[in-house]
Amino acid sequence: MLAMGQVLIRNLDDSVIDAYRRAAAANQRSLEAELREALRQAAPDQSASRRAAAQAIRDRLPADMPGPDGTNIIRRYRDTNGGRDLDAF
């Protein structure tokens, strides 16, 4: 089960609360549900920032830089008994 946190926000202007009450009524949900949805939509998208960071790293690498040869990696893994016999190298 996913754990859910709680937040208490103090000193909100009455006009802000009234605006969310009206929006909640228009959307046929409680004030709490309306605020929950507003916060969910306003939350920063962590996956987008991670993708941007990964792209920034890729942009710094040469386009023609070869990656590791998977065949050699698999062969070494097999030859060392799953990495347990690294003394052989």
Secondary structure by P-SEA (a helix, b strand, c coil): cbbbbbbbbccccaaaaaaaaaaaaaacccaaaaaaaaaaaacccaaaaaaaaaaaaaaacccccccccaaaaaaaaaaaccccccccc
